[in-house]
Amino acid sequence: MKDPQTKQLILDQLEKSPIVELACKKAGISRMTFYRWMKEDKAFKKSAGEFMASSRDTYNDIAESQIITAMKNGNIGASRFFLTHNHPIYKKAGKSDAETEVIELTPEEAKLVKELAKLINKAPPQP
Protein backbone atom coordinates (compact mmCIF):
# COMPACT_ATOMS: atom_id res chain seq x y z
CA MET A 1 0.00 0.00 0.00
CA LYS A 2 1.32 3.44 -0.88
CA ASP A 3 1.95 6.07 1.77
CA PRO A 4 -0.93 8.40 0.74
CA GLN A 5 -3.43 5.51 0.89
CA THR A 6 -2.06 4.36 4.24
CA LYS A 7 -2.12 7.89 5.62
CA GLN A 8 -5.75 8.26 4.57
CA LEU A 9 -6.58 4.93 6.19
CA ILE A 10 -4.99 6.14 9.43
CA LEU A 11 -6.92 9.42 9.27
CA ASP A 12 -10.15 7.48 8.73
CA GLN A 13 -9.38 5.39 11.83
CA LEU A 14 -8.44 8.45 13.92
CA GLU A 15 -11.77 10.01 12.97
CA LYS A 16 -13.46 7.01 14.65
CA SER A 17 -11.11 6.73 17.64
CA PRO A 18 -8.21 8.88 18.90
CA ILE A 19 -6.09 5.80 19.71
CA VAL A 20 -2.95 5.90 17.57
CA GLU A 21 -1.98 2.28 18.31
CA LEU A 22 -5.32 1.02 17.00
CA ALA A 23 -5.13 3.16 13.85
CA CYS A 24 -1.61 1.94 13.14
CA LYS A 25 -2.59 -1.72 13.56
CA LYS A 26 -5.54 -1.32 11.20
CA ALA A 27 -3.29 0.39 8.63
CA GLY A 28 -0.52 -2.19 9.03
CA ILE A 29 2.22 0.23 10.10
CA SER A 30 4.22 0.78 13.25
CA ARG A 31 3.72 3.67 15.64
CA MET A 32 7.27 4.69 14.79
CA THR A 33 6.20 5.15 11.15
CA PHE A 34 3.15 7.15 12.24
CA TYR A 35 5.24 9.53 14.36
CA ARG A 36 7.87 9.83 11.61
CA TRP A 37 5.10 10.87 9.21
CA MET A 38 3.83 13.33 11.81
CA LYS A 39 7.31 14.86 11.97
CA GLU A 40 7.92 14.92 8.21
CA ASP A 41 4.47 15.78 6.82
CA LYS A 42 2.92 18.95 8.28
CA ALA A 43 -0.39 18.47 6.44
CA PHE A 44 -0.70 14.92 7.77
CA LYS A 45 0.20 16.10 11.28
CA LYS A 46 -2.46 18.81 11.12
CA SER A 47 -5.13 16.44 9.82
CA ALA A 48 -4.26 13.71 12.32
CA GLY A 49 -4.44 16.22 15.19
CA GLU A 50 -7.82 17.51 14.02
CA PHE A 51 -9.27 14.00 13.63
CA MET A 52 -7.98 12.90 17.05
CA ALA A 53 -9.39 16.03 18.70
CA SER A 54 -12.76 15.52 17.03
CA SER A 55 -13.05 11.86 18.04
CA ARG A 56 -11.83 12.67 21.56
CA ASP A 57 -14.60 15.27 21.82
CA THR A 58 -17.14 12.63 20.78
CA TYR A 59 -15.93 10.22 23.46
CA ASN A 60 -15.94 13.03 26.04
CA ASP A 61 -19.58 13.72 25.18
CA ILE A 62 -20.41 10.03 25.63
CA ALA A 63 -18.65 9.93 29.01
CA GLU A 64 -20.42 13.08 30.21
CA SER A 65 -23.75 11.63 29.11
CA GLN A 66 -23.08 8.45 31.11
CA ILE A 67 -22.15 10.47 34.21
CA ILE A 68 -25.33 12.53 33.92
CA THR A 69 -27.41 9.39 33.44
CA ALA A 70 -25.81 7.88 36.56
CA MET A 71 -26.60 11.07 38.49
CA LYS A 72 -30.22 10.94 37.30
CA ASN A 73 -30.37 7.38 38.61
CA GLY A 74 -29.28 8.57 42.07
CA ASN A 75 -25.62 7.50 41.87
CA ILE A 76 -23.99 9.63 44.58
CA GLY A 77 -20.47 8.75 43.37
CA ALA A 78 -21.28 10.17 39.94
CA SER A 79 -22.73 13.28 41.58
CA ARG A 80 -19.58 13.76 43.66
CA PHE A 81 -17.39 13.28 40.62
CA PHE A 82 -19.43 15.79 38.64
CA LEU A 83 -19.40 18.41 41.38
CA THR A 84 -15.68 18.07 42.19
CA HIS A 85 -14.82 18.52 38.51
CA ASN A 86 -17.38 21.15 37.55
CA HIS A 87 -18.13 23.39 40.52
CA PRO A 88 -15.52 25.64 42.11
CA ILE A 89 -16.80 25.38 45.68
CA TYR A 90 -16.19 21.62 45.66
CA LYS A 91 -12.59 21.93 44.47
CA LYS A 92 -9.76 22.30 46.92
CA ALA A 93 -8.14 25.73 46.46
CA GLY A 94 -4.90 25.76 44.50
CA LYS A 95 -5.19 22.20 43.17
CA SER A 96 -5.57 21.18 39.56
CA ASP A 97 -8.35 18.84 38.42
CA ALA A 98 -5.89 15.92 38.58
CA GLU A 99 -5.14 16.74 42.23
CA THR A 100 -8.72 17.47 43.32
CA GLU A 101 -9.47 15.85 46.62
CA VAL A 102 -12.83 14.12 46.97
CA ILE A 103 -14.76 15.58 49.87
CA GLU A 104 -17.22 13.80 52.09
CA LEU A 105 -20.70 15.25 52.01
CA THR A 106 -22.61 15.98 55.16
CA PRO A 107 -25.98 14.23 55.47
CA GLU A 108 -27.65 17.53 54.54
CA GLU A 109 -25.47 17.91 51.44
CA ALA A 110 -26.12 14.30 50.44
CA LYS A 111 -29.86 14.97 50.76
CA LEU A 112 -29.52 18.04 48.51
CA VAL A 113 -27.61 16.03 45.90
CA LYS A 114 -30.35 13.37 45.92
CA GLU A 115 -32.97 16.08 45.47
CA LEU A 116 -30.92 17.54 42.62
CA ALA A 117 -30.75 14.12 40.96
CA LYS A 118 -34.55 13.82 41.23
CA LEU A 119 -34.99 17.26 39.66
CA ILE A 120 -32.59 16.41 36.85
CA ASN A 121 -34.51 13.19 36.27
CA LYS A 122 -37.72 15.18 35.85
CA ALA A 123 -36.14 17.74 33.54
CA PRO A 124 -36.80 17.38 29.81
CA PRO A 125 -33.83 15.98 27.86
CA GLN A 126 -31.36 18.57 26.60
CA PRO A 127 -30.66 18.66 22.83
Chimera marker file (.cmm) of the C-alpha trace (Angstrom):
<marker_set name="trace">
<marker id="1" x="0.000" y="0.000" z="0.000" r="1" g="1" b="0" radius="0.5"/>
<marker id="2" x="1.324" y="3.442" z="-0.880" r="1" g="1" b="0" radius="0.5"/>
<marker id="3" x="1.950" y="6.074" z="1.769" r="1" g="1" b="0" radius="0.5"/>
<marker id="4" x="-0.930" y="8.397" z="0.739" r="1" g="1" b="0" radius="0.5"/>
<marker id="5" x="-3.426" y="5.515" z="0.893" r="1" g="1" b="0" radius="0.5"/>
<marker id="6" x="-2.063" y="4.358" z="4.244" r="1" g="1" b="0" radius="0.5"/>
<marker id="7" x="-2.115" y="7.894" z="5.621" r="1" g="1" b="0" radius="0.5"/>
<marker id="8" x="-5.748" y="8.264" z="4.569" r="1" g="1" b="0" radius="0.5"/>
<marker id="9" x="-6.580" y="4.929" z="6.188" r="1" g="1" b="0" radius="0.5"/>
<marker id="10" x="-4.995" y="6.141" z="9.434" r="1" g="1" b="0" radius="0.5"/>
<marker id="11" x="-6.919" y="9.419" z="9.271" r="1" g="1" b="0" radius="0.5"/>
<marker id="12" x="-10.148" y="7.480" z="8.727" r="1" g="1" b="0" radius="0.5"/>
<marker id="13" x="-9.381" y="5.394" z="11.828" r="1" g="1" b="0" radius="0.5"/>
<marker id="14" x="-8.444" y="8.446" z="13.917" r="1" g="1" b="0" radius="0.5"/>
<marker id="15" x="-11.774" y="10.006" z="12.971" r="1" g="1" b="0" radius="0.5"/>
<marker id="16" x="-13.457" y="7.005" z="14.654" r="1" g="1" b="0" radius="0.5"/>
<marker id="17" x="-11.113" y="6.729" z="17.642" r="1" g="1" b="0" radius="0.5"/>
<marker id="18" x="-8.207" y="8.877" z="18.898" r="1" g="1" b="0" radius="0.5"/>
<marker id="19" x="-6.095" y="5.800" z="19.711" r="1" g="1" b="0" radius="0.5"/>
<marker id="20" x="-2.950" y="5.900" z="17.572" r="1" g="1" b="0" radius="0.5"/>
<marker id="21" x="-1.976" y="2.284" z="18.311" r="1" g="1" b="0" radius="0.5"/>
<marker id="22" x="-5.324" y="1.023" z="16.996" r="1" g="1" b="0" radius="0.5"/>
<marker id="23" x="-5.134" y="3.164" z="13.850" r="1" g="1" b="0" radius="0.5"/>
<marker id="24" x="-1.606" y="1.941" z="13.138" r="1" g="1" b="0" radius="0.5"/>
<marker id="25" x="-2.591" y="-1.719" z="13.561" r="1" g="1" b="0" radius="0.5"/>
<marker id="26" x="-5.541" y="-1.320" z="11.199" r="1" g="1" b="0" radius="0.5"/>
<marker id="27" x="-3.286" y="0.391" z="8.635" r="1" g="1" b="0" radius="0.5"/>
<marker id="28" x="-0.521" y="-2.186" z="9.034" r="1" g="1" b="0" radius="0.5"/>
<marker id="29" x="2.216" y="0.232" z="10.096" r="1" g="1" b="0" radius="0.5"/>
<marker id="30" x="4.216" y="0.776" z="13.252" r="1" g="1" b="0" radius="0.5"/>
<marker id="31" x="3.718" y="3.670" z="15.639" r="1" g="1" b="0" radius="0.5"/>
<marker id="32" x="7.268" y="4.694" z="14.787" r="1" g="1" b="0" radius="0.5"/>
<marker id="33" x="6.204" y="5.153" z="11.153" r="1" g="1" b="0" radius="0.5"/>
<marker id="34" x="3.149" y="7.153" z="12.244" r="1" g="1" b="0" radius="0.5"/>
<marker id="35" x="5.242" y="9.532" z="14.356" r="1" g="1" b="0" radius="0.5"/>
<marker id="36" x="7.869" y="9.828" z="11.610" r="1" g="1" b="0" radius="0.5"/>
<marker id="37" x="5.097" y="10.869" z="9.210" r="1" g="1" b="0" radius="0.5"/>
<marker id="38" x="3.830" y="13.333" z="11.812" r="1" g="1" b="0" radius="0.5"/>
<marker id="39" x="7.314" y="14.859" z="11.968" r="1" g="1" b="0" radius="0.5"/>
<marker id="40" x="7.921" y="14.923" z="8.212" r="1" g="1" b="0" radius="0.5"/>
<marker id="41" x="4.470" y="15.780" z="6.823" r="1" g="1" b="0" radius="0.5"/>
<marker id="42" x="2.923" y="18.946" z="8.275" r="1" g="1" b="0" radius="0.5"/>
<marker id="43" x="-0.390" y="18.474" z="6.442" r="1" g="1" b="0" radius="0.5"/>
<marker id="44" x="-0.699" y="14.917" z="7.774" r="1" g="1" b="0" radius="0.5"/>
<marker id="45" x="0.202" y="16.101" z="11.281" r="1" g="1" b="0" radius="0.5"/>
<marker id="46" x="-2.464" y="18.814" z="11.125" r="1" g="1" b="0" radius="0.5"/>
<marker id="47" x="-5.134" y="16.440" z="9.819" r="1" g="1" b="0" radius="0.5"/>
<marker id="48" x="-4.263" y="13.709" z="12.322" r="1" g="1" b="0" radius="0.5"/>
<marker id="49" x="-4.439" y="16.217" z="15.187" r="1" g="1" b="0" radius="0.5"/>
<marker id="50" x="-7.823" y="17.510" z="14.019" r="1" g="1" b="0" radius="0.5"/>
<marker id="51" x="-9.266" y="14.004" z="13.633" r="1" g="1" b="0" radius="0.5"/>
<marker id="52" x="-7.977" y="12.903" z="17.047" r="1" g="1" b="0" radius="0.5"/>
<marker id="53" x="-9.391" y="16.030" z="18.704" r="1" g="1" b="0" radius="0.5"/>
<marker id="54" x="-12.761" y="15.515" z="17.035" r="1" g="1" b="0" radius="0.5"/>
<marker id="55" x="-13.053" y="11.857" z="18.036" r="1" g="1" b="0" radius="0.5"/>
<marker id="56" x="-11.828" y="12.670" z="21.562" r="1" g="1" b="0" radius="0.5"/>
<marker id="57" x="-14.604" y="15.269" z="21.817" r="1" g="1" b="0" radius="0.5"/>
<marker id="58" x="-17.139" y="12.633" z="20.778" r="1" g="1" b="0" radius="0.5"/>
<marker id="59" x="-15.930" y="10.223" z="23.460" r="1" g="1" b="0" radius="0.5"/>
<marker id="60" x="-15.940" y="13.031" z="26.045" r="1" g="1" b="0" radius="0.5"/>
<marker id="61" x="-19.582" y="13.716" z="25.179" r="1" g="1" b="0" radius="0.5"/>
<marker id="62" x="-20.413" y="10.034" z="25.626" r="1" g="1" b="0" radius="0.5"/>
<marker id="63" x="-18.652" y="9.930" z="29.012" r="1" g="1" b="0" radius="0.5"/>
<marker id="64" x="-20.422" y="13.077" z="30.213" r="1" g="1" b="0" radius="0.5"/>
<marker id="65" x="-23.751" y="11.629" z="29.115" r="1" g="1" b="0" radius="0.5"/>
<marker id="66" x="-23.084" y="8.453" z="31.109" r="1" g="1" b="0" radius="0.5"/>
<marker id="67" x="-22.150" y="10.467" z="34.210" r="1" g="1" b="0" radius="0.5"/>
<marker id="68" x="-25.328" y="12.532" z="33.921" r="1" g="1" b="0" radius="0.5"/>
<marker id="69" x="-27.414" y="9.388" z="33.445" r="1" g="1" b="0" radius="0.5"/>
<marker id="70" x="-25.813" y="7.877" z="36.559" r="1" g="1" b="0" radius="0.5"/>
<marker id="71" x="-26.604" y="11.065" z="38.495" r="1" g="1" b="0" radius="0.5"/>
<marker id="72" x="-30.217" y="10.937" z="37.300" r="1" g="1" b="0" radius="0.5"/>
<marker id="73" x="-30.372" y="7.378" z="38.614" r="1" g="1" b="0" radius="0.5"/>
<marker id="74" x="-29.279" y="8.574" z="42.066" r="1" g="1" b="0" radius="0.5"/>
<marker id="75" x="-25.622" y="7.503" z="41.866" r="1" g="1" b="0" radius="0.5"/>
<marker id="76" x="-23.987" y="9.633" z="44.583" r="1" g="1" b="0" radius="0.5"/>
<marker id="77" x="-20.473" y="8.751" z="43.372" r="1" g="1" b="0" radius="0.5"/>
<marker id="78" x="-21.280" y="10.168" z="39.943" r="1" g="1" b="0" radius="0.5"/>
<marker id="79" x="-22.725" y="13.283" z="41.575" r="1" g="1" b="0" radius="0.5"/>
<marker id="80" x="-19.577" y="13.758" z="43.658" r="1" g="1" b="0" radius="0.5"/>
<marker id="81" x="-17.389" y="13.283" z="40.620" r="1" g="1" b="0" radius="0.5"/>
<marker id="82" x="-19.433" y="15.790" z="38.637" r="1" g="1" b="0" radius="0.5"/>
<marker id="83" x="-19.400" y="18.410" z="41.385" r="1" g="1" b="0" radius="0.5"/>
<marker id="84" x="-15.685" y="18.073" z="42.190" r="1" g="1" b="0" radius="0.5"/>
<marker id="85" x="-14.823" y="18.517" z="38.512" r="1" g="1" b="0" radius="0.5"/>
<marker id="86" x="-17.379" y="21.150" z="37.548" r="1" g="1" b="0" radius="0.5"/>
<marker id="87" x="-18.129" y="23.392" z="40.517" r="1" g="1" b="0" radius="0.5"/>
<marker id="88" x="-15.521" y="25.642" z="42.106" r="1" g="1" b="0" radius="0.5"/>
<marker id="89" x="-16.799" y="25.380" z="45.682" r="1" g="1" b="0" radius="0.5"/>
<marker id="90" x="-16.191" y="21.621" z="45.663" r="1" g="1" b="0" radius="0.5"/>
<marker id="91" x="-12.594" y="21.933" z="44.472" r="1" g="1" b="0" radius="0.5"/>
<marker id="92" x="-9.758" y="22.300" z="46.916" r="1" g="1" b="0" radius="0.5"/>
<marker id="93" x="-8.143" y="25.726" z="46.456" r="1" g="1" b="0" radius="0.5"/>
<marker id="94" x="-4.899" y="25.757" z="44.496" r="1" g="1" b="0" radius="0.5"/>
<marker id="95" x="-5.187" y="22.200" z="43.172" r="1" g="1" b="0" radius="0.5"/>
<marker id="96" x="-5.571" y="21.178" z="39.556" r="1" g="1" b="0" radius="0.5"/>
<marker id="97" x="-8.352" y="18.835" z="38.418" r="1" g="1" b="0" radius="0.5"/>
<marker id="98" x="-5.889" y="15.920" z="38.579" r="1" g="1" b="0" radius="0.5"/>
<marker id="99" x="-5.137" y="16.739" z="42.231" r="1" g="1" b="0" radius="0.5"/>
<marker id="100" x="-8.718" y="17.472" z="43.320" r="1" g="1" b="0" radius="0.5"/>
<marker id="101" x="-9.474" y="15.854" z="46.624" r="1" g="1" b="0" radius="0.5"/>
<marker id="102" x="-12.830" y="14.122" z="46.966" r="1" g="1" b="0" radius="0.5"/>
<marker id="103" x="-14.762" y="15.582" z="49.869" r="1" g="1" b="0" radius="0.5"/>
<marker id="104" x="-17.217" y="13.799" z="52.092" r="1" g="1" b="0" radius="0.5"/>
<marker id="105" x="-20.703" y="15.251" z="52.006" r="1" g="1" b="0" radius="0.5"/>
<marker id="106" x="-22.613" y="15.979" z="55.163" r="1" g="1" b="0" radius="0.5"/>
<marker id="107" x="-25.976" y="14.234" z="55.467" r="1" g="1" b="0" radius="0.5"/>
<marker id="108" x="-27.648" y="17.531" z="54.542" r="1" g="1" b="0" radius="0.5"/>
<marker id="109" x="-25.468" y="17.912" z="51.441" r="1" g="1" b="0" radius="0.5"/>
<marker id="110" x="-26.121" y="14.300" z="50.445" r="1" g="1" b="0" radius="0.5"/>
<marker id="111" x="-29.858" y="14.968" z="50.756" r="1" g="1" b="0" radius="0.5"/>
<marker id="112" x="-29.525" y="18.037" z="48.511" r="1" g="1" b="0" radius="0.5"/>
<marker id="113" x="-27.615" y="16.028" z="45.905" r="1" g="1" b="0" radius="0.5"/>
<marker id="114" x="-30.353" y="13.373" z="45.920" r="1" g="1" b="0" radius="0.5"/>
<marker id="115" x="-32.974" y="16.077" z="45.468" r="1" g="1" b="0" radius="0.5"/>
<marker id="116" x="-30.925" y="17.543" z="42.618" r="1" g="1" b="0" radius="0.5"/>
<marker id="117" x="-30.752" y="14.118" z="40.964" r="1" g="1" b="0" radius="0.5"/>
<marker id="118" x="-34.553" y="13.822" z="41.234" r="1" g="1" b="0" radius="0.5"/>
<marker id="119" x="-34.989" y="17.264" z="39.660" r="1" g="1" b="0" radius="0.5"/>
<marker id="120" x="-32.590" y="16.411" z="36.853" r="1" g="1" b="0" radius="0.5"/>
<marker id="121" x="-34.508" y="13.187" z="36.272" r="1" g="1" b="0" radius="0.5"/>
<marker id="122" x="-37.720" y="15.177" z="35.846" r="1" g="1" b="0" radius="0.5"/>
<marker id="123" x="-36.135" y="17.744" z="33.536" r="1" g="1" b="0" radius="0.5"/>
<marker id="124" x="-36.803" y="17.385" z="29.810" r="1" g="1" b="0" radius="0.5"/>
<marker id="125" x="-33.826" y="15.978" z="27.862" r="1" g="1" b="0" radius="0.5"/>
<marker id="126" x="-31.360" y="18.568" z="26.598" r="1" g="1" b="0" radius="0.5"/>
<marker id="127" x="-30.664" y="18.657" z="22.831" r="1" g="1" b="0" radius="0.5"/>
<link id1="1" id2="2" r="1" g="1" b="0" radius="0.2"/>
<link id1="2" id2="3" r="1" g="1" b="0" radius="0.2"/>
<link id1="3" id2="4" r="1" g="1" b="0" radius="0.2"/>
<link id1="4" id2="5" r="1" g="1" b="0" radius="0.2"/>
<link id1="5" id2="6" r="1" g="1" b="0" radius="0.2"/>
<link id1="6" id2="7" r="1" g="1" b="0" radius="0.2"/>
<link id1="7" id2="8" r="1" g="1" b="0" radius="0.2"/>
<link id1="8" id2="9" r="1" g="1" b="0" radius="0.2"/>
<link id1="9" id2="10" r="1" g="1" b="0" radius="0.2"/>
<link id1="10" id2="11" r="1" g="1" b="0" radius="0.2"/>
<link id1="11" id2="12" r="1" g="1" b="0" radius="0.2"/>
<link id1="12" id2="13" r="1" g="1" b="0" radius="0.2"/>
<link id1="13" id2="14" r="1" g="1" b="0" radius="0.2"/>
<link id1="14" id2="15" r="1" g="1" b="0" radius="0.2"/>
<link id1="15" id2="16" r="1" g="1" b="0" radius="0.2"/>
<link id1="16" id2="17" r="1" g="1" b="0" radius="0.2"/>
<link id1="17" id2="18" r="1" g="1" b="0" radius="0.2"/>
<link id1="18" id2="19" r="1" g="1" b="0" radius="0.2"/>
<link id1="19" id2="20" r="1" g="1" b="0" radius="0.2"/>
<link id1="20" id2="21" r="1" g="1" b="0" radius="0.2"/>
<link id1="21" id2="22" r="1" g="1" b="0" radius="0.2"/>
<link id1="22" id2="23" r="1" g="1" b="0" radius="0.2"/>
<link id1="23" id2="24" r="1" g="1" b="0" radius="0.2"/>
<link id1="24" id2="25" r="1" g="1" b="0" radius="0.2"/>
<link id1="25" id2="26" r="1" g="1" b="0" radius="0.2"/>
<link id1="26" id2="27" r="1" g="1" b="0" radius="0.2"/>
<link id1="27" id2="28" r="1" g="1" b="0" radius="0.2"/>
<link id1="28" id2="29" r="1" g="1" b="0" radius="0.2"/>
<link id1="29" id2="30" r="1" g="1" b="0" radius="0.2"/>
<link id1="30" id2="31" r="1" g="1" b="0" radius="0.2"/>
<link id1="31" id2="32" r="1" g="1" b="0" radius="0.2"/>
<link id1="32" id2="33" r="1" g="1" b="0" radius="0.2"/>
<link id1="33" id2="34" r="1" g="1" b="0" radius="0.2"/>
<link id1="34" id2="35" r="1" g="1" b="0" radius="0.2"/>
<link id1="35" id2="36" r="1" g="1" b="0" radius="0.2"/>
<link id1="36" id2="37" r="1" g="1" b="0" radius="0.2"/>
<link id1="37" id2="38" r="1" g="1" b="0" radius="0.2"/>
<link id1="38" id2="39" r="1" g="1" b="0" radius="0.2"/>
<link id1="39" id2="40" r="1" g="1" b="0" radius="0.2"/>
<link id1="40" id2="41" r="1" g="1" b="0" radius="0.2"/>
<link id1="41" id2="42" r="1" g="1" b="0" radius="0.2"/>
<link id1="42" id2="43" r="1" g="1" b="0" radius="0.2"/>
<link id1="43" id2="44" r="1" g="1" b="0" radius="0.2"/>
<link id1="44" id2="45" r="1" g="1" b="0" radius="0.2"/>
<link id1="45" id2="46" r="1" g="1" b="0" radius="0.2"/>
<link id1="46" id2="47" r="1" g="1" b="0" radius="0.2"/>
<link id1="47" id2="48" r="1" g="1" b="0" radius="0.2"/>
<link id1="48" id2="49" r="1" g="1" b="0" radius="0.2"/>
<link id1="49" id2="50" r="1" g="1" b="0" radius="0.2"/>
<link id1="50" id2="51" r="1" g="1" b="0" radius="0.2"/>
<link id1="51" id2="52" r="1" g="1" b="0" radius="0.2"/>
<link id1="52" id2="53" r="1" g="1" b="0" radius="0.2"/>
<link id1="53" id2="54" r="1" g="1" b="0" radius="0.2"/>
<link id1="54" id2="55" r="1" g="1" b="0" radius="0.2"/>
<link id1="55" id2="56" r="1" g="1" b="0" radius="0.2"/>
<link id1="56" id2="57" r="1" g="1" b="0" radius="0.2"/>
<link id1="57" id2="58" r="1" g="1" b="0" radius="0.2"/>
<link id1="58" id2="59" r="1" g="1" b="0" radius="0.2"/>
<link id1="59" id2="60" r="1" g="1" b="0" radius="0.2"/>
<link id1="60" id2="61" r="1" g="1" b="0" radius="0.2"/>
<link id1="61" id2="62" r="1" g="1" b="0" radius="0.2"/>
<link id1="62" id2="63" r="1" g="1" b="0" radius="0.2"/>
<link id1="63" id2="64" r="1" g="1" b="0" radius="0.2"/>
<link id1="64" id2="65" r="1" g="1" b="0" radius="0.2"/>
<link id1="65" id2="66" r="1" g="1" b="0" radius="0.2"/>
<link id1="66" id2="67" r="1" g="1" b="0" radius="0.2"/>
<link id1="67" id2="68" r="1" g="1" b="0" radius="0.2"/>
<link id1="68" id2="69" r="1" g="1" b="0" radius="0.2"/>
<link id1="69" id2="70" r="1" g="1" b="0" radius="0.2"/>
<link id1="70" id2="71" r="1" g="1" b="0" radius="0.2"/>
<link id1="71" id2="72" r="1" g="1" b="0" radius="0.2"/>
<link id1="72" id2="73" r="1" g="1" b="0" radius="0.2"/>
<link id1="73" id2="74" r="1" g="1" b="0" radius="0.2"/>
<link id1="74" id2="75" r="1" g="1" b="0" radius="0.2"/>
<link id1="75" id2="76" r="1" g="1" b="0" radius="0.2"/>
<link id1="76" id2="77" r="1" g="1" b="0" radius="0.2"/>
<link id1="77" id2="78" r="1" g="1" b="0" radius="0.2"/>
<link id1="78" id2="79" r="1" g="1" b="0" radius="0.2"/>
<link id1="79" id2="80" r="1" g="1" b="0" radius="0.2"/>
<link id1="80" id2="81" r="1" g="1" b="0" radius="0.2"/>
<link id1="81" id2="82" r="1" g="1" b="0" radius="0.2"/>
<link id1="82" id2="83" r="1" g="1" b="0" radius="0.2"/>
<link id1="83" id2="84" r="1" g="1" b="0" radius="0.2"/>
<link id1="84" id2="85" r="1" g="1" b="0" radius="0.2"/>
<link id1="85" id2="86" r="1" g="1" b="0" radius="0.2"/>
<link id1="86" id2="87" r="1" g="1" b="0" radius="0.2"/>
<link id1="87" id2="88" r="1" g="1" b="0" radius="0.2"/>
<link id1="88" id2="89" r="1" g="1" b="0" radius="0.2"/>
<link id1="89" id2="90" r="1" g="1" b="0" radius="0.2"/>
<link id1="90" id2="91" r="1" g="1" b="0" radius="0.2"/>
<link id1="91" id2="92" r="1" g="1" b="0" radius="0.2"/>
<link id1="92" id2="93" r="1" g="1" b="0" radius="0.2"/>
<link id1="93" id2="94" r="1" g="1" b="0" radius="0.2"/>
<link id1="94" id2="95" r="1" g="1" b="0" radius="0.2"/>
<link id1="95" id2="96" r="1" g="1" b="0" radius="0.2"/>
<link id1="96" id2="97" r="1" g="1" b="0" radius="0.2"/>
<link id1="97" id2="98" r="1" g="1" b="0" radius="0.2"/>
<link id1="98" id2="99" r="1" g="1" b="0" radius="0.2"/>
<link id1="99" id2="100" r="1" g="1" b="0" radius="0.2"/>
<link id1="100" id2="101" r="1" g="1" b="0" radius="0.2"/>
<link id1="101" id2="102" r="1" g="1" b="0" radius="0.2"/>
<link id1="102" id2="103" r="1" g="1" b="0" radius="0.2"/>
<link id1="103" id2="104" r="1" g="1" b="0" radius="0.2"/>
<link id1="104" id2="105" r="1" g="1" b="0" radius="0.2"/>
<link id1="105" id2="106" r="1" g="1" b="0" radius="0.2"/>
<link id1="106" id2="107" r="1" g="1" b="0" radius="0.2"/>
<link id1="107" id2="108" r="1" g="1" b="0" radius="0.2"/>
<link id1="108" id2="109" r="1" g="1" b="0" radius="0.2"/>
<link id1="109" id2="110" r="1" g="1" b="0" radius="0.2"/>
<link id1="110" id2="111" r="1" g="1" b="0" radius="0.2"/>
<link id1="111" id2="112" r="1" g="1" b="0" radius="0.2"/>
<link id1="112" id2="113" r="1" g="1" b="0" radius="0.2"/>
<link id1="113" id2="114" r="1" g="1" b="0" radius="0.2"/>
<link id1="114" id2="115" r="1" g="1" b="0" radius="0.2"/>
<link id1="115" id2="116" r="1" g="1" b="0" radius="0.2"/>
<link id1="116" id2="117" r="1" g="1" b="0" radius="0.2"/>
<link id1="117" id2="118" r="1" g="1" b="0" radius="0.2"/>
<link id1="118" id2="119" r="1" g="1" b="0" radius="0.2"/>
<link id1="119" id2="120" r="1" g="1" b="0" radius="0.2"/>
<link id1="120" id2="121" r="1" g="1" b="0" radius="0.2"/>
<link id1="121" id2="122" r="1" g="1" b="0" radius="0.2"/>
<link id1="122" id2="123" r="1" g="1" b="0" radius="0.2"/>
<link id1="123" id2="124" r="1" g="1" b="0" radius="0.2"/>
<link id1="124" id2="125" r="1" g="1" b="0" radius="0.2"/>
<link id1="125" id2="126" r="1" g="1" b="0" radius="0.2"/>
<link id1="126" id2="127" r="1" g="1" b="0" radius="0.2"/>
</marker_set>
